[in-house]
Amino acid sequence: MRQVSTTTTKQPTFSDRQKDSIAYFFLRLQNTFGISKMLAVYPDEKSLSLARREYGKFICKMNRQEINSLFDLVHDQRQMGVDNFLFPDIDAIIGLQKQSRKVVSYHQ
């Protein structure tokens, strides 16, 4: 039996607060890594837009304070020389947030 896959052109819809969180995350991402490294990973507006769409469902769960705390952790990792944070790797950044949640829940 042949499996057929379909794609949808329907984009996820986000509230204004969620859109703000996504925009703020990418602002912090660019401020942290710089324009040249952002362009190396996301060379055009289309690839950046696709990244926002792909990761938006994870990012929109955070508010600005949580995003700030997350990027403080990213700076800590970069200062310790962790290779995952040489370039803007959103999976590694989101993974850092999940890892820090596990540590907090373990200590409670």
ABEGO torsion letter per residue (X at the ends): XBBBBBBBABBBBBBAAAAAAAAAAAAAAAAAAEAAAAAAABABAAAAAAAAAAAAAAAAABBAAAAAAAAAAAAAAAAAGBAAAABBBAAAAAAAAAAAAAAAAAAX
